[in-house]
Amino acid sequence: MLKEIFEQPRSILDTFRGRIATDLSAIHLGGLFDIMPKLIAAKRIIMIGCGTSWHAGLVGEYLFEELARIPVEVEYASEFRYRNPVIYKDDVILAISQSGETADTLAAIELAKEAGATVLGICNVVGSSIPRETHAGVYTHAGPEIGVASTKAFTAQVTVLTMMALVLGKERGKLPEEAYKKIIGELSSVPNKIKEILTQDDLIKKVAALYKDASNCLYLGRGFQFPVALEGALKLKEISYIHAEGYPAAEMKHGPIALIDEKMPVFFIATKDKSYEKIVSNIQEVKARKGIVIAIVTKGDTVIKNIADHVIEVPDANEAIAPLLTVVPLQLLSYHIAVMRECNVDQPRNLAKSVTVE
Ligand code: M6R
């Protein structure tokens, strides 16, 4: 898992390869070429997946709605397949999967095809079942992911979703050329920014040592960072067996705030974006109840540094790009906590790398 976390600067470059023009002026997604007219005309996109791939879909929802102004729904494949969902022929279903073999995702694809929708895939394993069952798609090219806890596959999925949202935004006339190029530039700087985050591994390990014996943890984020909160909580629970929950930070008041006491570590993803002021007040609310705050912040942030117990900095980035950065310290935190608890991080109990049965 550690190897795969550290591979991310390289794996994201592999996801870009041949797709982002060297002068950073355009993105070409060859796998979607034939299907592009349908995608541009789509009235809505339904993203389906399980686990971490579902979280990538949630980031995708923010990306597609923000950059391409297409309505998106994100569904657990396991719910979608049994819910008798309303599927229109002009819907585009986007299945997201690392392995390409997840039983629920495959069954949901079958259902969508029977309903006459266009079905696309974002997949890591070349030649697996999902790319064979879908009409078109984009490979993530993150390389083999062996650790059961998905890390580099997630950042590769989000990278593909960002590229798709940019292309669609431009083709649909919703994203001005200048913004399109600016975000491509930002996206291309992600590998170096992740390298910078990885240099803080020792600091992250020290923070992990302080909270390795926690029984419960809360992960909170807003907007683009809400799915990252879910992903951070999933990483912790699956490899360290600590109970962890992710929530949109604003939902805290509607229940989880009752859990907060001096023993409760609360991980905030609080980078500088349009929700910043709001999340600062959420942090103050947790501190007022004696909760422990560990915040992932934008480099140079002094406001949160003065309130939180610990801050881990990530380089400044456009809010649409920031999930690719903020997830990395959360992966490392989970990894170190699990190792300190003597858990087998690569083969956590009760889990399989790919869930090929119901
Ligand atoms: O291969 P898939 O992406 O379809 O797998 C989906 C989930 O089983 C997977 O993401 C799982 O949640 C991981 N263990 C998360 O780290």
Residues whose N, C-alpha, C, O or C-beta is under 5 A from the ligand:
A	BS01	M6R	C50 G51 T52 S53 I96 S97 Q98 S99 G100 T102 V148 A149 S150 K353 V355
